[in-house]
Amino acid sequence: MSDTETTRTVIEAYYEALGRGNRERLLELLADDCHWDPPQSAPIAPLTGATAIADALGRELVKTMFDIKQPFNLEVRRTIVDGAFAVVQQRLKATAKATGRPYDNQYCWVYEVREGRIVNIEEYADTVVAARAMGWEAS
């Protein structure tokens, strides 16, 4: 299997596990020293380590930021893969927990895969849209 095929398979499995809340599978797909960088202007700290990232992205951050009793829709719009890198464009529609406001934001996630596991995640999103929905203070 080529690097591109391996990367695509890993990213597809990652999104399936994320959608199911399958923490154990997320831990298998994330390298132990995986690093996640959220948008710089978001009040969210970067994380390192499979456990920290799986817990944050797989459940804790979602439960903290969104009212999960309301409809929650993560739509993967396209995935572009080249070698060890994948770029996933997605849209998230939900209800902000802090304010009860509708949340509708576009994201671009950049993943690096090595030896069948995700080693780096960079998140890009419109943090102005997020701030308005979440009620984040301007800093």
N, CA, C and O atoms as a GROMACS GRO file, in nm:
protein
  556
    1MET      N    1   0.085  -0.118   0.000
    1MET     CA    2   0.000   0.000   0.000
    1MET      C    3   0.090   0.124   0.000
    1MET      O    4   0.188   0.130   0.074
    2SER      N    5   0.056   0.222  -0.083
    2SER     CA    6   0.135   0.345  -0.090
    2SER      C    7   0.110   0.432   0.033
    2SER      O    8   0.014   0.410   0.107
    3ASP      N    9   0.198   0.530   0.054
    3ASP     CA   10   0.180   0.624   0.165
    3ASP      C   11   0.045   0.694   0.155
    3ASP      O   12  -0.024   0.712   0.255
    4THR      N   13   0.007   0.734   0.033
    4THR     CA   14  -0.120   0.803   0.013
    4THR      C   15  -0.237   0.713   0.052
    4THR      O   16  -0.329   0.758   0.121
    5GLU      N   17  -0.234   0.587   0.010
    5GLU     CA   18  -0.341   0.493   0.045
    5GLU      C   19  -0.347   0.468   0.195
    5GLU      O   20  -0.455   0.463   0.254
    6THR      N   21  -0.231   0.453   0.258
    6THR     CA   22  -0.225   0.431   0.403
    6THR      C   23  -0.283   0.551   0.476
    6THR      O   24  -0.362   0.536   0.569
    7THR      N   25  -0.241   0.670   0.435
    7THR     CA   26  -0.290   0.792   0.500
    7THR      C   27  -0.441   0.804   0.487
    7THR      O   28  -0.510   0.835   0.584
    8ARG      N   29  -0.493   0.779   0.366
    8ARG     CA   30  -0.638   0.787   0.345
    8ARG      C   31  -0.711   0.686   0.435
    8ARG      O   32  -0.813   0.720   0.496
    9THR      N   33  -0.661   0.566   0.444
    9THR     CA   34  -0.723   0.462   0.527
    9THR      C   35  -0.724   0.504   0.674
    9THR      O   36  -0.824   0.486   0.743
   10VAL      N   37  -0.612   0.559   0.722
   10VAL     CA   38  -0.601   0.602   0.862
   10VAL      C   39  -0.698   0.717   0.890
   10VAL      O   40  -0.767   0.716   0.992
   11ILE      N   41  -0.705   0.813   0.801
   11ILE     CA   42  -0.793   0.929   0.823
   11ILE      C   43  -0.940   0.887   0.818
   11ILE      O   44  -1.020   0.935   0.899
   12GLU      N   45  -0.976   0.801   0.726
   12GLU     CA   46  -1.114   0.752   0.721
   12GLU      C   47  -1.150   0.677   0.850
   12GLU      O   48  -1.259   0.694   0.903
   13ALA      N   49  -1.058   0.595   0.898
   13ALA     CA   50  -1.080   0.522   1.024
   13ALA      C   51  -1.090   0.618   1.142
   13ALA      O   52  -1.170   0.597   1.233
   14TYR      N   53  -1.010   0.724   1.140
   14TYR     CA   54  -1.012   0.824   1.246
   14TYR      C   55  -1.148   0.892   1.254
   14TYR      O   56  -1.206   0.906   1.362
   15TYR      N   57  -1.201   0.935   1.138
   15TYR     CA   58  -1.331   1.002   1.138
   15TYR      C   59  -1.444   0.907   1.176
   15TYR      O   60  -1.542   0.948   1.240
   16GLU      N   61  -1.432   0.781   1.138
   16GLU     CA   62  -1.533   0.683   1.179
   16GLU      C   63  -1.530   0.665   1.331
   16GLU      O   64  -1.635   0.664   1.395
   17ALA      N   65  -1.411   0.652   1.388
   17ALA     CA   66  -1.398   0.637   1.533
   17ALA      C   67  -1.444   0.763   1.606
   17ALA      O   68  -1.509   0.754   1.711
   18LEU      N   69  -1.412   0.878   1.551
   18LEU     CA   70  -1.454   1.005   1.611
   18LEU      C   71  -1.606   1.013   1.614
   18LEU      O   72  -1.665   1.051   1.715
   19GLY      N   73  -1.670   0.979   1.503
   19GLY     CA   74  -1.816   0.984   1.494
   19GLY      C   75  -1.885   0.888   1.588
   19GLY      O   76  -1.997   0.914   1.633
   20ARG      N   77  -1.820   0.778   1.618
   20ARG     CA   78  -1.879   0.678   1.709
   20ARG      C   79  -1.838   0.699   1.854
   20ARG      O   80  -1.889   0.633   1.945
   21GLY      N   81  -1.746   0.793   1.875
   21GLY     CA   82  -1.696   0.813   2.011
   21GLY      C   83  -1.614   0.694   2.059
   21GLY      O   84  -1.613   0.663   2.178
   22ASN      N   85  -1.547   0.627   1.966
   22ASN     CA   86  -1.471   0.507   1.998
   22ASN      C   87  -1.330   0.545   2.043
   22ASN      O   88  -1.237   0.551   1.962
   23ARG      N   89  -1.315   0.570   2.172
   23ARG     CA   90  -1.188   0.615   2.229
   23ARG      C   91  -1.075   0.515   2.205
   23ARG      O   92  -0.964   0.554   2.171
   24GLU      N   93  -1.104   0.387   2.222
   24GLU     CA   94  -1.000   0.285   2.204
   24GLU      C   95  -0.944   0.287   2.062
   24GLU      O   96  -0.823   0.274   2.042
   25ARG      N   97  -1.032   0.302   1.964
   25ARG     CA   98  -0.986   0.308   1.825
   25ARG      C   99  -0.909   0.436   1.798
   25ARG      O  100  -0.809   0.434   1.726
   26LEU      N  101  -0.953   0.547   1.856
   26LEU     CA  102  -0.878   0.672   1.842
   26LEU      C  103  -0.736   0.655   1.896
   26LEU      O  104  -0.640   0.701   1.834
   27LEU      N  105  -0.724   0.589   2.010
   27LEU     CA  106  -0.591   0.568   2.069
   27LEU      C  107  -0.502   0.482   1.979
   27LEU      O  108  -0.381   0.501   1.975
   28GLU      N  109  -0.562   0.389   1.906
   28GLU     CA  110  -0.486   0.307   1.811
   28GLU      C  111  -0.437   0.389   1.693
   28GLU      O  112  -0.330   0.362   1.638
   29LEU      N  113  -0.515   0.489   1.653
   29LEU     CA  114  -0.484   0.567   1.534
   29LEU      C  115  -0.394   0.687   1.560
   29LEU      O  116  -0.332   0.739   1.467
   30LEU      N  117  -0.387   0.732   1.684
   30LEU     CA  118  -0.304   0.847   1.721
   30LEU      C  119  -0.170   0.797   1.776
   30LEU      O  120  -0.168   0.709   1.863
   31ALA      N  121  -0.060   0.851   1.726
   31ALA     CA  122   0.072   0.816   1.780
   31ALA      C  123   0.080   0.864   1.925
   31ALA      O  124   0.018   0.963   1.963
   32ASP      N  125   0.158   0.793   2.004
   32ASP     CA  126   0.170   0.828   2.147
   32ASP      C  127   0.214   0.973   2.166
   32ASP      O  128   0.172   1.038   2.262
   33ASP      N  129   0.298   1.024   2.076
   33ASP     CA  130   0.348   1.161   2.088
   33ASP      C  131   0.279   1.256   1.990
   33ASP      O  132   0.334   1.362   1.957
   34CYS      N  133   0.160   1.220   1.942
   34CYS     CA  134   0.085   1.304   1.850
   34CYS      C  135   0.068   1.444   1.908
   34CYS      O  136   0.054   1.461   2.029
   35HIS      N  137   0.068   1.543   1.820
   35HIS     CA  138   0.051   1.683   1.864
   35HIS      C  139  -0.065   1.745   1.787
   35HIS      O  140  -0.078   1.727   1.666
   36TRP      N  141  -0.150   1.819   1.860
   36TRP     CA  142  -0.263   1.889   1.799
   36TRP      C  143  -0.249   2.039   1.826
   36TRP      O  144  -0.235   2.081   1.941
   37ASP      N  145  -0.254   2.117   1.719
   37ASP     CA  146  -0.252   2.263   1.728
   37ASP      C  147  -0.388   2.316   1.687
   37ASP      O  148  -0.422   2.312   1.569
   38PRO      N  149  -0.468   2.368   1.783
   38PRO     CA  150  -0.593   2.434   1.746
   38PRO      C  151  -0.560   2.571   1.686
   38PRO      O  152  -0.444   2.613   1.690
   39PRO      N  153  -0.659   2.641   1.630
   39PRO     CA  154  -0.631   2.775   1.576
   39PRO      C  155  -0.568   2.864   1.683
   39PRO      O  156  -0.609   2.862   1.799
   40GLN      N  157  -0.469   2.942   1.644
   40GLN     CA  158  -0.396   3.025   1.740
   40GLN      C  159  -0.484   3.124   1.814
   40GLN      O  160  -0.458   3.156   1.930
   41SER      N  161  -0.589   3.173   1.748
   41SER     CA  162  -0.673   3.273   1.813
   41SER      C  163  -0.787   3.212   1.895
   41SER      O  164  -0.868   3.286   1.952
   42ALA      N  165  -0.795   3.081   1.902
   42ALA     CA  166  -0.896   3.015   1.985
   42ALA      C  167  -0.842   3.000   2.128
   42ALA      O  168  -0.723   2.976   2.146
   43PRO      N  169  -0.929   3.013   2.227
   43PRO     CA  170  -0.883   2.998   2.366
   43PRO      C  171  -0.874   2.850   2.406
   43PRO      O  172  -0.933   2.806   2.505
   44ILE      N  173  -0.799   2.776   2.326
   44ILE     CA  174  -0.780   2.632   2.347
   44ILE      C  175  -0.631   2.605   2.336
   44ILE      O  176  -0.567   2.645   2.239
   45ALA      N  177  -0.577   2.536   2.434
   45ALA     CA  178  -0.434   2.507   2.435
   45ALA      C  179  -0.400   2.389   2.344
   45ALA      O  180  -0.479   2.296   2.332
   46PRO      N  181  -0.284   2.393   2.281
   46PRO     CA  182  -0.237   2.277   2.205
   46PRO      C  183  -0.222   2.157   2.299
   46PRO      O  184  -0.204   2.173   2.420
   47LEU      N  185  -0.230   2.039   2.242
   47LEU     CA  186  -0.216   1.917   2.322
   47LEU      C  187  -0.116   1.824   2.259
   47LEU      O  188  -0.099   1.821   2.137
   48THR      N  189  -0.049   1.747   2.342
   48THR     CA  190   0.043   1.644   2.296
   48THR      C  191   0.008   1.515   2.369
   48THR      O  192  -0.016   1.513   2.490
   49GLY      N  193   0.006   1.407   2.293
   49GLY     CA  194  -0.019   1.275   2.349
   49GLY      C  195  -0.152   1.220   2.302
   49GLY      O  196  -0.253   1.290   2.300
   50ALA      N  197  -0.151   1.092   2.265
   50ALA     CA  198  -0.271   1.027   2.213
   50ALA      C  199  -0.387   1.034   2.311
   50ALA      O  200  -0.500   1.062   2.272
   51THR      N  201  -0.360   1.008   2.438
   51THR     CA  202  -0.468   1.006   2.538
   51THR      C  203  -0.532   1.144   2.552
   51THR      O  204  -0.654   1.156   2.552
   52ALA      N  205  -0.450   1.247   2.564
   52ALA     CA  206  -0.503   1.384   2.579
   52ALA      C  207  -0.585   1.425   2.458
   52ALA      O  208  -0.690   1.487   2.472
   53ILE      N  209  -0.537   1.392   2.339
   53ILE     CA  210  -0.607   1.432   2.217
   53ILE      C  211  -0.735   1.351   2.199
   53ILE      O  212  -0.839   1.408   2.165
   54ALA      N  213  -0.729   1.221   2.222
   54ALA     CA  214  -0.849   1.137   2.209
   54ALA      C  215  -0.956   1.182   2.308
   54ALA      O  216  -1.074   1.189   2.273
   55ASP      N  217  -0.916   1.214   2.430
   55ASP     CA  218  -1.013   1.259   2.530
   55ASP      C  219  -1.072   1.394   2.492
   55ASP      O  220  -1.193   1.415   2.506
   56ALA      N  221  -0.989   1.486   2.446
   56ALA     CA  222  -1.037   1.620   2.411
   56ALA      C  223  -1.125   1.618   2.287
   56ALA      O  224  -1.240   1.663   2.291
   57LEU      N  225  -1.074   1.566   2.177
   57LEU     CA  226  -1.147   1.572   2.051
   57LEU      C  227  -1.256   1.465   2.044
   57LEU      O  228  -1.356   1.483   1.975
   58GLY      N  229  -1.236   1.357   2.115
   58GLY     CA  230  -1.333   1.248   2.112
   58GLY      C  231  -1.451   1.265   2.204
   58GLY      O  232  -1.554   1.200   2.185
   59ARG      N  233  -1.437   1.353   2.306
   59ARG     CA  234  -1.552   1.371   2.393
   59ARG      C  235  -1.549   1.498   2.478
   59ARG      O  236  -1.647   1.573   2.476
   60GLU      N  237  -1.444   1.525   2.552
   60GLU     CA  238  -1.446   1.634   2.651
   60GLU      C  239  -1.467   1.771   2.589
   60GLU      O  240  -1.551   1.848   2.637
   61LEU      N  241  -1.394   1.803   2.485
   61LEU     CA  242  -1.408   1.934   2.422
   61LEU      C  243  -1.547   1.948   2.360
   61LEU      O  244  -1.609   2.055   2.367
   62VAL      N  245  -1.595   1.841   2.299
   62VAL     CA  246  -1.729   1.843   2.239
   62VAL      C  247  -1.834   1.866   2.347
   62VAL      O  248  -1.924   1.949   2.329
   63LYS      N  249  -1.825   1.794   2.458
   63LYS     CA  250  -1.922   1.810   2.567
   63LYS      C  251  -1.913   1.946   2.634
   63LYS      O  252  -2.014   1.999   2.680
   64THR      N  253  -1.794   2.003   2.639
   64THR     CA  254  -1.775   2.134   2.701
   64THR      C  255  -1.829   2.246   2.613
   64THR      O  256  -1.889   2.341   2.662
   65MET      N  257  -1.807   2.234   2.483
   65MET     CA  258  -1.840   2.344   2.392
   65MET      C  259  -1.980   2.337   2.332
   65MET      O  260  -2.036   2.440   2.295
   66PHE      N  261  -2.037   2.216   2.322
   66PHE     CA  262  -2.164   2.202   2.250
   66PHE      C  263  -2.270   2.133   2.335
   66PHE      O  264  -2.239   2.048   2.419
   67ASP      N  265  -2.394   2.172   2.313
   67ASP     CA  266  -2.508   2.109   2.380
   67ASP      C  267  -2.537   1.980   2.303
   67ASP      O  268  -2.602   1.983   2.198
   68ILE      N  269  -2.489   1.869   2.355
   68ILE     CA  270  -2.501   1.743   2.281
   68ILE      C  271  -2.642   1.685   2.285
   68ILE      O  272  -2.669   1.582   2.222
   69LYS      N  273  -2.732   1.750   2.359
   69LYS     CA  274  -2.874   1.709   2.356
   69LYS      C  275  -2.944   1.764   2.232
   69LYS      O  276  -3.053   1.720   2.195
   70GLN      N  277  -2.879   1.861   2.168
   70GLN     CA  278  -2.931   1.923   2.046
   70GLN      C  279  -2.866   1.855   1.925
   70GLN      O  280  -2.764   1.788   1.939
   71PRO      N  281  -2.923   1.873   1.806
   71PRO     CA  282  -2.862   1.814   1.687
   71PRO      C  283  -2.716   1.856   1.672
   71PRO      O  284  -2.680   1.971   1.695
   72PHE      N  285  -2.634   1.760   1.634
   72PHE     CA  286  -2.490   1.780   1.616
   72PHE      C  287  -2.453   1.713   1.484
   72PHE      O  288  -2.471   1.592   1.469
   73ASN      N  289  -2.403   1.792   1.389
   73ASN     CA  290  -2.374   1.736   1.258
   73ASN      C  291  -2.235   1.775   1.212
   73ASN      O  292  -2.206   1.893   1.191
   74LEU      N  293  -2.151   1.675   1.196
   74LEU     CA  294  -2.018   1.695   1.141
   74LEU      C  295  -2.018   1.638   1.000
   74LEU      O  296  -2.034   1.518   0.980
   75GLU      N  297  -2.000   1.726   0.902
   75GLU     CA  298  -2.001   1.686   0.762
   75GLU      C  299  -1.860   1.698   0.704
   75GLU      O  300  -1.805   1.808   0.699
   76VAL      N  301  -1.804   1.586   0.662
   76VAL     CA  302  -1.677   1.590   0.592
   76VAL      C  303  -1.709   1.622   0.446
   76VAL      O  304  -1.776   1.546   0.377
   77ARG      N  305  -1.660   1.736   0.402
   77ARG     CA  306  -1.694   1.784   0.268
   77ARG      C  307  -1.598   1.732   0.163
   77ARG      O  308  -1.640   1.699   0.052
   78ARG      N  309  -1.471   1.725   0.197
   78ARG     CA  310  -1.374   1.665   0.105
   78ARG      C  311  -1.247   1.631   0.181
   78ARG      O  312  -1.213   1.691   0.282
   79THR      N  313  -1.179   1.531   0.127
   79THR     CA  314  -1.052   1.487   0.184
   79THR      C  315  -0.952   1.479   0.069
   79THR      O  316  -0.976   1.414  -0.033
   80ILE      N  317  -0.840   1.547   0.088
   80ILE     CA  318  -0.733   1.546  -0.012
   80ILE      C  319  -0.611   1.485   0.054
   80ILE      O  320  -0.566   1.529   0.160
   81VAL      N  321  -0.557   1.382  -0.010
   81VAL     CA  322  -0.444   1.310   0.049
   81VAL      C  323  -0.329   1.306  -0.050
   81VAL      O  324  -0.347   1.280  -0.169
   82ASP      N  325  -0.210   1.334   0.002
   82ASP     CA  326  -0.088   1.326  -0.078
   82ASP      C  327   0.023   1.272   0.011
   82ASP      O  328   0.070   1.343   0.100
   83GLY      N  329   0.063   1.151  -0.011
   83GLY     CA  330   0.169   1.092   0.070
   83GLY      C  331   0.126   1.081   0.216
   83GLY      O  332   0.021   1.025   0.247
   84ALA      N  333   0.207   1.135   0.304
   84ALA     CA  334   0.183   1.127   0.448
   84ALA      C  335   0.087   1.233   0.499
   84ALA      O  336   0.057   1.237   0.619
   85PHE      N  337   0.037   1.320   0.411
   85PHE     CA  338  -0.047   1.431   0.454
   85PHE      C  339  -0.190   1.420   0.400
   85PHE      O  340  -0.213   1.377   0.288
   86ALA      N  341  -0.284   1.460   0.484
   86ALA     CA  342  -0.425   1.466   0.445
   86ALA      C  343  -0.481   1.600   0.489
   86ALA      O  344  -0.449   1.650   0.597
   87VAL      N  345  -0.565   1.657   0.405
   87VAL     CA  346  -0.636   1.780   0.438
   87VAL      C  347  -0.784   1.747   0.430
   87VAL      O  348  -0.834   1.699   0.328
   88VAL      N  349  -0.854   1.774   0.539
   88VAL     CA  350  -0.997   1.743   0.547
   88VAL      C  351  -1.073   1.873   0.568
   88VAL      O  352  -1.054   1.944   0.666
   89GLN      N  353  -1.161   1.902   0.471
   89GLN     CA  354  -1.248   2.019   0.484
   89GLN      C  355  -1.380   1.968   0.542
   89GLN      O  356  -1.437   1.871   0.493
   90GLN      N  357  -1.427   2.034   0.646
   90GLN     CA  358  -1.551   1.990   0.708
   90GLN      C  359  -1.634   2.107   0.756
   90GLN      O  360  -1.586   2.220   0.767
   91ARG      N  361  -1.759   2.077   0.784
   91ARG     CA  362  -1.853   2.174   0.838
   91ARG      C  363  -1.916   2.115   0.963
   91ARG      O  364  -1.955   1.998   0.964
   92LEU      N  365  -1.925   2.196   1.067
   92LEU     CA  366  -1.985   2.152   1.193
   92LEU      C  367  -2.103   2.241   1.226
   92LEU      O  368  -2.091   2.363   1.234
   93LYS      N  369  -2.219   2.178   1.244
   93LYS     CA  370  -2.340   2.248   1.284
   93LYS      C  371  -2.385   2.189   1.417
   93LYS      O  372  -2.400   2.068   1.431
   94ALA      N  373  -2.405   2.278   1.515
   94ALA     CA  374  -2.444   2.234   1.648
   94ALA      C  375  -2.503   2.354   1.723
   94ALA      O  376  -2.533   2.457   1.664
   95THR      N  377  -2.519   2.338   1.855
   95THR     CA  378  -2.564   2.447   1.941
   95THR      C  379  -2.455   2.471   2.045
   95THR      O  380  -2.412   2.378   2.113
   96ALA      N  381  -2.411   2.596   2.058
   96ALA     CA  382  -2.309   2.630   2.157
   96ALA      C  383  -2.366   2.612   2.297
   96ALA      O  384  -2.474   2.662   2.327
   97LYS      N  385  -2.294   2.541   2.380
   97LYS     CA  386  -2.341   2.513   2.515
   97LYS      C  387  -2.347   2.639   2.600
   97LYS      O  388  -2.443   2.659   2.675
   98ALA      N  389  -2.247   2.724   2.591
   98ALA     CA  390  -2.238   2.842   2.677
   98ALA      C  391  -2.347   2.945   2.652
   98ALA      O  392  -2.389   3.015   2.744
   99THR      N  393  -2.392   2.954   2.527
   99THR     CA  394  -2.486   3.061   2.490
   99THR      C  395  -2.620   3.012   2.437
   99THR      O  396  -2.717   3.087   2.435
  100GLY      N  397  -2.625   2.887   2.395
  100GLY     CA  398  -2.746   2.835   2.331
  100GLY      C  399  -2.761   2.882   2.187
  100GLY      O  400  -2.863   2.856   2.123
  101ARG      N  401  -2.660   2.951   2.136
  101ARG     CA  402  -2.666   3.002   1.998
  101ARG      C  403  -2.633   2.892   1.897
  101ARG      O  404  -2.560   2.798   1.928
  102PRO      N  405  -2.688   2.906   1.776
  102PRO     CA  406  -2.651   2.811   1.671
  102PRO      C  407  -2.503   2.827   1.635
  102PRO      O  408  -2.449   2.937   1.634
  103TYR      N  409  -2.441   2.715   1.605
  103TYR     CA  410  -2.300   2.712   1.565
  103TYR      C  411  -2.293   2.648   1.428
  103TYR      O  412  -2.343   2.537   1.408
  104ASP      N  413  -2.233   2.718   1.333
  104ASP     CA  414  -2.218   2.667   1.198
  104ASP      C  415  -2.084   2.719   1.148
  104ASP      O  416  -2.070   2.836   1.115
  105ASN      N  417  -1.985   2.630   1.143
  105ASN     CA  418  -1.850   2.674   1.111
  105ASN      C  419  -1.785   2.578   1.013
  105ASN      O  420  -1.817   2.459   1.009
  106GLN      N  421  -1.694   2.633   0.933
  106GLN     CA  422  -1.615   2.556   0.838
  106GLN      C  423  -1.477   2.533   0.898
  106GLN      O  424  -1.422   2.620   0.964
  107TYR      N  425  -1.422   2.415   0.874
  107TYR     CA  426  -1.290   2.379   0.926
  107TYR      C  427  -1.203   2.323   0.815
  107TYR      O  428  -1.251   2.273   0.713
  108CYS      N  429  -1.075   2.333   0.838
  108CYS     CA  430  -0.976   2.263   0.757
  108CYS      C  431  -0.878   2.200   0.856
  108CYS      O  432  -0.815   2.269   0.936
  109TRP      N  433  -0.868   2.070   0.850
  109TRP     CA  434  -0.777   1.996   0.938
  109TRP      C  435  -0.666   1.937   0.852
  109TRP      O  436  -0.693   1.877   0.748
  110VAL      N  437  -0.543   1.953   0.896
  110VAL     CA  438  -0.428   1.898   0.825
  110VAL      C  439  -0.366   1.791   0.914
  110VAL      O  440  -0.331   1.817   1.029
  111TYR      N  441  -0.354   1.670   0.859
  111TYR     CA  442  -0.302   1.556   0.934
  111TYR      C  443  -0.173   1.507   0.871
  111TYR      O  444  -0.157   1.510   0.749
  112GLU      N  445  -0.081   1.461   0.955
  112GLU     CA  446   0.039   1.392   0.908
  112GLU      C  447   0.035   1.252   0.967
  112GLU      O  448   0.013   1.234   1.087
  113VAL      N  449   0.056   1.153   0.882
  113VAL     CA  450   0.051   1.012   0.922
  113VAL      C  451   0.188   0.949   0.897
  113VAL      O  452   0.246   0.963   0.790
  114ARG      N  453   0.238   0.880   0.998
  114ARG     CA  454   0.362   0.804   0.987
  114ARG      C  455   0.342   0.666   1.045
  114ARG      O  456   0.287   0.652   1.154
  115GLU      N  457   0.386   0.566   0.975
  115GLU     CA  458   0.377   0.427   1.021
  115GLU      C  459   0.236   0.390   1.064
  115GLU      O  460   0.216   0.320   1.163
  116GLY      N  461   0.137   0.439   0.987
  116GLY     CA  462  -0.001   0.402   1.011
  116GLY      C  463  -0.070   0.472   1.127
  116GLY      O  464  -0.178   0.430   1.168
  117ARG      N  465  -0.007   0.578   1.180
  117ARG     CA  466  -0.068   0.651   1.292
  117ARG      C  467  -0.055   0.802   1.269
  117ARG      O  468   0.040   0.848   1.206
  118ILE      N  469  -0.151   0.875   1.320
  118ILE     CA  470  -0.149   1.022   1.308
  118ILE      C  471  -0.047   1.078   1.406
  118ILE      O  472  -0.052   1.049   1.525
  119VAL      N  473   0.047   1.158   1.353
  119VAL     CA  474   0.152   1.215   1.437
  119VAL      C  475   0.136   1.365   1.460
  119VAL      O  476   0.190   1.420   1.556
  120ASN      N  477   0.060   1.430   1.373
  120ASN     CA  478   0.042   1.574   1.387
  120ASN      C  479  -0.094   1.615   1.330
  120ASN      O  480  -0.137   1.566   1.226
  121ILE      N  481  -0.160   1.708   1.402
  121ILE     CA  482  -0.289   1.761   1.360
  121ILE      C  483  -0.285   1.913   1.372
  121ILE      O  484  -0.251   1.967   1.477
  122GLU      N  485  -0.319   1.980   1.262
  122GLU     CA  486  -0.331   2.126   1.264
  122GLU      C  487  -0.476   2.160   1.230
  122GLU      O  488  -0.529   2.113   1.129
  123GLU      N  489  -0.539   2.240   1.314
  123GLU     CA  490  -0.678   2.278   1.293
  123GLU      C  491  -0.687   2.424   1.251
  123GLU      O  492  -0.626   2.512   1.312
  124TYR      N  493  -0.765   2.448   1.146
  124TYR     CA  494  -0.792   2.584   1.101
  124TYR      C  495  -0.944   2.602   1.099
  124TYR      O  496  -1.016   2.517   1.046
  125ALA      N  497  -0.991   2.712   1.156
  125ALA     CA  498  -1.135   2.740   1.160
  125ALA      C  499  -1.154   2.891   1.168
  125ALA      O  500  -1.061   2.965   1.198
  126ASP      N  501  -1.275   2.934   1.142
  126ASP     CA  502  -1.309   3.075   1.156
  126ASP      C  503  -1.338   3.100   1.304
  126ASP      O  504  -1.448   3.071   1.352
  127THR      N  505  -1.240   3.154   1.374
  127THR     CA  506  -1.256   3.173   1.519
  127THR      C  507  -1.347   3.291   1.552
  127THR      O  508  -1.394   3.302   1.665
  128VAL      N  509  -1.373   3.379   1.457
  128VAL     CA  510  -1.471   3.486   1.481
  128VAL      C  511  -1.610   3.425   1.489
  128VAL      O  512  -1.689   3.460   1.577
  129VAL      N  513  -1.641   3.334   1.396
  129VAL     CA  514  -1.769   3.263   1.400
  129VAL      C  515  -1.781   3.187   1.533
  129VAL      O  516  -1.885   3.192   1.598
  130ALA      N  517  -1.675   3.117   1.571
  130ALA     CA  518  -1.676   3.040   1.696
  130ALA      C  519  -1.695   3.134   1.816
  130ALA      O  520  -1.775   3.105   1.905
  131ALA      N  521  -1.623   3.243   1.819
  131ALA     CA  522  -1.630   3.336   1.932
  131ALA      C  523  -1.771   3.393   1.949
  131ALA      O  524  -1.821   3.402   2.061
  132ARG      N  525  -1.834   3.431   1.839
  132ARG     CA  526  -1.970   3.485   1.846
  132ARG      C  527  -2.067   3.381   1.902
  132ARG      O  528  -2.149   3.412   1.988
  133ALA      N  529  -2.057   3.260   1.853
  133ALA     CA  530  -2.149   3.154   1.898
  133ALA      C  531  -2.120   3.113   2.043
  133ALA      O  532  -2.213   3.089   2.120
  134MET      N  533  -1.992   3.106   2.079
  134MET     CA  534  -1.953   3.056   2.211
  134MET      C  535  -1.952   3.165   2.319
  134MET      O  536  -1.948   3.135   2.438
  135GLY      N  537  -1.955   3.292   2.275
  135GLY     CA  538  -1.950   3.400   2.372
  135GLY      C  539  -1.811   3.425   2.425
  135GLY      O  540  -1.795   3.476   2.536
  136TRP      N  541  -1.709   3.391   2.347
  136TRP     CA  542  -1.570   3.414   2.389
  136TRP      C  543  -1.542   3.563   2.393
  136TRP      O  544  -1.585   3.638   2.305
  137GLU      N  545  -1.470   3.605   2.493
  137GLU     CA  546  -1.427   3.744   2.507
  137GLU      C  547  -1.317   3.774   2.406
  137GLU      O  548  -1.235   3.687   2.376
  138ALA      N  549  -1.315   3.895   2.354
  138ALA     CA  550  -1.204   3.938   2.268
  138ALA      C  551  -1.082   3.962   2.355
  138ALA      O  552  -1.092   4.022   2.462
  139SER      N  553  -0.967   3.917   2.309
  139SER     CA  554  -0.846   3.938   2.390
  139SER      C  555  -0.750   4.033   2.323
  139SER      O  556  -0.643   4.062   2.377
   0.00000   0.00000   0.00000
